[in-house]
């Protein structure tokens, strides 16, 4: 059986379900196209995105992340009709120079070779393809985590209600999770509630926690904004019914009603709670 056409062009390195606005422009004069699109998946070799107009395979294109002032070239590797009214198509874009074009801090380990070897794609831009003139990327430190939530220290956290994608790596183990920011404190950090109810999602978190405990290595963390078209709920349905049995999750859900000092005091208290019972 042949490989699925939806995955062919973007399956050679770890894929992240990340939405990145990019300007796609045809480099073929016989086929005019220039439109801002949003990726559905990205990796070191390309991306997947949905468009309102079909494109020919092997069409050379220019991809630009406008807000980061970064661009590269690619080709259309796959074209999959999605149907609908109006009809849409899923495109698989293959980068001419594989690498971390997306500017992801602590990208998956199988992106590493391409990150260091990717050349500049324009002669008038003498810099590596993954360099950017945008503001310095956020740095994250995972300080607390349970099966339902986590707290990340950062100087510039995302605002409350921001949908986010987290990639946490410990040695060769990587865990990709989806969540929503429930508490945010400038110059301090943010609390994220994991939003997937899938059993596998919770299993991945629990496996991550086992790796964190056994390896005792500082994890490498990437957090990206998921720019969904639909506005996420300010509170999860579960929180409207009853409190969780997870003290970290309850604290994070109520974080927007606490000052930073109050939140940190409660955070410290819930960290020490299990130790008191062991003594």
N, C-alpha and C positions, 0 to 999 in steps of 0.2 A: 504493500500500500504506500502511495506517495505521501510526502509530508504535507501537512496542512498549509495552504498558500498564505494563510493569515500569519503564520509564524516563520515562514522560510527566511525572510530577509533580516529578521531581528532576533534570531534565536541563538547566535553563536556566542554570546556572552550574557551574563545575568541581566534580565529585563526588570525594570522598575516601572510600576504603573503610575507614571508621573505626568501631570498635565503642564506642558510648557508652551506658552504662546510663541509661535514662530511665523515669520514671513516667508512664504514659499514663492519663488519666482522662477519661471521657465528660462533656461539659457538657450533654448532652441527658437530662433526667430520665426520658424514656421508654426510654432504652437505658443500662442500668447497666454500667459497665466501669471498672475501676481495676486496673492491673497493671504491674509493672516489666518492661520489655522492653529489648532491646539493638539498637541501630541496626546496619545492614549498610553503609549509605552515608549521607553527610551532604553538604549544600552550603548555599549562602546562601538557598535557597528551600524547603528541607525536608529530608526524610530517608526512607529505606526501612527497614522493620523487619519481623520475622517474629513473628506472634502465633498463639496456639492457638485463637482464636475469630474468626470473620468479623465485620466491621463494615460498616454501611451507608455508601455513598458520601456525601460532604458532611457526615458527622457532625462536629460541633464538639468538639474535645478540648483538654485542657490537657496540655502537655508540661513535665516538670520534671526537671532534672538535680539530683537530691537532694543529692549530695555538694558541689555548687557553690552550692546554695541559689539556683538560677536557674530561672525558668519563663517560658513564653510560651503563646500559643494557636495552634491550627492546625486544619485540617480534613482528613478522609480524602479524598484525591483519587483513589486507585486501590486496587482490591482484587483480588488475583490468587491464586486457589487453587493451592497447591503439592502437594496430595495427601498421601500418607503415612498412617501409622497410629500415633498419631492424626493427623488432618489438620491442616495448618497453612496460613496465608495470608500472603502478602507484601503489606504495606500501603505505599502512597506517601503520606506526610504533607506537606501544603503549609502553610508558615508563614503566618500572617495578616500578620506584619510581617517581610519578608525581611531577613536580616542575619546577622551572625556570632553567632548564638545559642549556638553550640557552644564559644565562647571560644577559638578557635584562633589562636594567635600567628602572625603572618605568613601569614594566610589567602591563598588564591589571588587573583590580581589582579582577576578578574572578580567578586569579592565586595566590592570596595572601596566602590562607591557605596552599596550597602545597609548596609555597616558604619557609615557616617557618618550615614545618614539614618534608621536604624531607630528608631522611637519606643518609649517605655515602653509595656508592654502592660497594666499594671494601674494604675488611678488612685492606689492606695495604695502604689505602688512608684515614686517619682519619680526614676528613674535609667534610663540607656540600657539596651536589652535585652541588650547584650553585656557589661555590667559585672558583676562578680562579687565576692562577699565572700570567696571562696576565697583561699588563699595565692597570692602573686605567681607568675605562670607562669615556667617554666624558660626561660632564655636560652641559646641554643646557638651555638657557633662551629665551623664546619667547618674543621679544620686539616689533615687528610690524607684523601685518597680515592684508591682504585684501582677497577678494574672489579669487584672482589670484596668490598671492605670500606671502611670509613671510620672516622675518629676524630673525635669531637665533644667540644669543651671545654665544660664546664658545671659549675656549683657543686653541683647536685643531680641527678646522673645516675640513670638507672634501674638496678635491680639486674641482676646476671648472669642470663641465660636469659629476660629479658623480651622478648616479641615486640613490635616497634615498626614504625611507619609513618613514613617520612621524606618531607617535601616540601621540595625545594631550588629556589630561584628565583634566576635571574640575568637581570636586565632582564626581557624578556617571555617568557623560556624557563623552563618549570617541569618538574621531574622528580619523580615520586612513586615511592618505592621501599619494598620490604618487607625487614625484616632482623631479626636477633636479637642482643641484647647478649651479647658474649663476654667483655668485660673492663670493669670498672667501678671507678672510684676516687673516693671522696667528695671534694668540693671541687676536683675536677680535671677529670674527663671520663669518656667511655666509648668503647669500641671496638665497632663493629657489623659483623657479617658479613651480607652480602646473601644471602638464602636462596632466591630464585627461580632456577631453572635455565633459565627460558625465554630463548630467544635475544633476544627483544625487550627483556627486562629488562636484559640485559647491554649491548645496543645503546643503550638510554636512558642508562645510566651513562656509557658512552664519549662520547656526545654531550654530556652534562653536563660532563664533564671538558674537552672541547674548548671549551665556552663559558667555563668558569672560566679556562682558560689564555688565551683570546683577549680576553675582556672585562676581565680583571683587576679585576673588581668584587667587593666582599665579598658573598657570597651570603646571602640571607635563608632561614633554616632553621626549619622546624617539625618537631618529633618528638612523636608521640603513641603512647601505649601501645595495643597491640592486645590486648584482653582476650579471648583465645580460650578456649574451653571445654577444649581439649586442651592438656596441658602440653608445651611444646616440648622437643626433645632437648637434653641438656646439651652435647653435641658433635655437629657435623654428621657424617653418614655418611662424607663425603669425608675428613674429618680423621682418622677412625679407620683409614683405609687408608694414606694417605701424606701427606706435607707438600705444600702447594701451592707453585707457583713464584712466588707473590705474597708478598713479604716482609712487607708490612703485614698481610695476612690471617694468615700464620703467627704474627706477633707478637700479634695480637689473640686468636687461638685459644689462645695460651699465657699470655695476660695474667693469668688468675686464679692463676697460680703465681708471679707476679713482684710484688715490692713496687712502690710508685709510683715510687720513684727508679730502680729497675732498668728499669721499663717506659719511663719518659721517656728514659732513656739509650739504650735500644734504638730508641725512636721517632726520636730525633734522628739516630742512626747510619743508619737506613734512609732517612731524608730526604737525608742527605749522600752516600749511596752512588752514585747516578747522576752527581753532580757530579764526583766523583773521577775517573770514567772519561772525562769530557769534557775535563778539564784536560790 
